[in-house]
Amino acid sequence: MTGVVTFHVPENKLAKLIKTPGGKPVVEAVADAQQGLMGLQDDCLADLGQMLVEAEGAAARAGAAFDAELVEQLYGRVSAAIGVPTACGMEPVDTALISLSDLLDNLQERSVWDPEPVAVHLRAIRLMLNVEAARQGAGAQGLLDGLRQVSQRFAANDAQAD
């Protein structure tokens, strides 16, 4: 089989646009993008508030015994929200959501239920969502340090029970 082989390379329109003079400088474009994300903060807070109400409701329905379905539902709701706070400039809220997800994962793996560390995480997240100072600077760091201690204490107590 012989024949002519031709290669077609499509034009890279993005590269062409980038090389074309004019338009916004990168610094301005990034600043505009960040401002746009900050404009979404109210929507983010509303969505996260709804997630929190659902998570608190699920935690309130939990009995004393481990309920795998309920823990899975709670984990699914909390973990689905991860990333939203960071996109809206609220990284500490994301860190708290990750901490709660890790805790719920630990509960699921061990088939145990402990409402206290879950409640502490949910209250901390509520505080961060409702008080701007709680999700910035030293306030946020203090809450996150406290959540880390709660998780470590739970893991230590759970390890002693094994």
FENFEN-V965909 format. One record per residue. N is the residue number from 0. RES is the residue in one letter. D_CENTER is the distance of its C-alpha to the mean C-alpha in Angstrom with 2 decimals. Layout:
N_RES_D_CENTER, N_RES_D_CENTER
This chain:
0_M_57.33, 1_T_57.57, 2_G_56.23, 3_V_54.50, 4_V_50.81, 5_T_48.88, 6_F_45.38, 7_H_43.51, 8_V_40.78, 9_P_38.91, 10_E_38.56, 11_N_35.26, 12_K_34.79, 13_L_31.65, 14_A_33.57, 15_K_36.46, 16_L_34.46, 17_I_32.97, 18_K_36.51, 19_T_38.02, 20_P_38.70, 21_G_37.35, 22_G_34.07, 23_K_31.41, 24_P_30.95, 25_V_27.67, 26_V_26.86, 27_E_27.40, 28_A_25.39, 29_V_22.31, 30_A_22.91, 31_D_23.30, 32_A_20.07, 33_Q_18.20, 34_Q_20.21, 35_G_19.36, 36_L_15.59, 37_M_16.41, 38_G_18.52, 39_L_15.61, 40_Q_14.06, 41_D_16.12, 42_D_15.00, 43_C_11.27, 44_L_12.32, 45_A_14.44, 46_D_12.00, 47_L_9.54, 48_G_12.89, 49_Q_14.07, 50_M_11.25, 51_L_12.03, 52_V_15.70, 53_E_15.48, 54_A_13.75, 55_E_16.36, 56_G_19.02, 57_A_18.33, 58_A_18.40, 59_A_21.58, 60_R_23.21, 61_A_22.95, 62_G_26.33, 63_A_27.46, 64_A_27.52, 65_F_24.76, 66_D_23.81, 67_A_22.15, 68_E_21.55, 69_L_19.88, 70_V_17.58, 71_E_16.74, 72_Q_16.15, 73_L_13.90, 74_Y_11.90, 75_G_11.83, 76_R_10.73, 77_V_7.81, 78_S_6.68, 79_A_7.53, 80_A_5.15, 81_I_2.17, 82_G_4.09, 83_V_5.81, 84_P_5.90, 85_T_6.95, 86_A_9.27, 87_C_10.72, 88_G_11.36, 89_M_9.27, 90_E_7.91, 91_P_8.86, 92_V_6.73, 93_D_3.57, 94_T_6.49, 95_A_7.55, 96_L_5.10, 97_I_5.97, 98_S_9.34, 99_L_9.81, 100_S_9.18, 101_D_11.62, 102_L_13.90, 103_L_14.10, 104_D_14.82, 105_N_17.47, 106_L_18.93, 107_Q_19.18, 108_E_20.87, 109_R_23.31, 110_S_23.91, 111_V_23.80, 112_W_22.36, 113_D_21.96, 114_P_20.86, 115_E_20.92, 116_P_17.93, 117_V_15.82, 118_A_17.37, 119_V_16.84, 120_H_13.05, 121_L_13.18, 122_R_15.68, 123_A_13.82, 124_I_10.80, 125_R_13.69, 126_L_15.44, 127_M_12.77, 128_L_12.57, 129_N_16.37, 130_V_17.60, 131_E_16.86, 132_A_18.54, 133_A_16.12, 134_R_13.22, 135_Q_15.68, 136_G_17.99, 137_A_19.66, 138_G_18.30, 139_A_14.67, 140_Q_16.07, 141_G_18.21, 142_L_15.56, 143_L_13.48, 144_D_16.89, 145_G_17.75, 146_L_14.80, 147_R_15.75, 148_Q_19.31, 149_V_18.62, 150_S_17.00, 151_Q_19.91, 152_R_22.43, 153_F_21.29, 154_A_21.50, 155_A_24.88, 156_N_26.25, 157_D_25.27, 158_A_26.93, 159_Q_30.04, 160_A_30.23, 161_D_30.41
